[in-house]
Amino acid sequence: MTAPVLVLCLGNELRADDGFGWRVADLLIAAPIPGAIVRKTALSGLHLVDELSGFEQVVLVDAVVGGRRPAGTLVELCFEDLPAVAGPSSHGLGLPTSLRLARAFGVDVPRRVFVVAAEVRDLSTMRLGLTPEVEAAVEPAAARVRALVATLASEPLPLVPGPGVSTGPAAAQLSRT
């Protein structure tokens, strides 16, 4: 049996569409996924390294703002596709940069990280609830996470994106900067 896959859902439900990851987590927690541990967090950057430590395979669920796709479009990426974007200070590093630094210093971080995200427009309005377009992406994202975990738990080989999922070099930076 393989080690459990961590499904780490990022976000903040008090900031409109930034709550996307947490809504997906709610669905996944309500109907547990065999071979997975599902967690929610509002942490970002270097703080996420502690959350990821000890797991070999991780699926991150988050909101992204790229501006080139309609809101609610699912985006699926492998960690290697994410750009290392410098933050405004060493305290504001994005996740890709944080993981690369942790690996360089020999910290125990996952070998494989996949991202399932929804394109969003509003990460800053202080209110509960997602916009309708992003809410419509919650169930399809949960289904894709389930499929990824099933594949990773049974046969940890390179994956190809699911149908209808936008991929490629990351034009969008994770909303956690």
Secondary structure, 3 states (H helix, E strand, C coil): CCCCEEEEEECCCCEHHHHHHHHHHHHHHHCCCCCEEEEEECCCCCHHHHHHCCCCEEEEEEEEECCCCCCCCEEEEEHHHCCCCCCCCHHHCCHHHHHHHHHHCCCCCCCEEEEEEEECCCCCCCECCCCHHHHCCHHHHHHHHHHHHHHHHHCCCCCCCCCCCECCCCCCEECCC
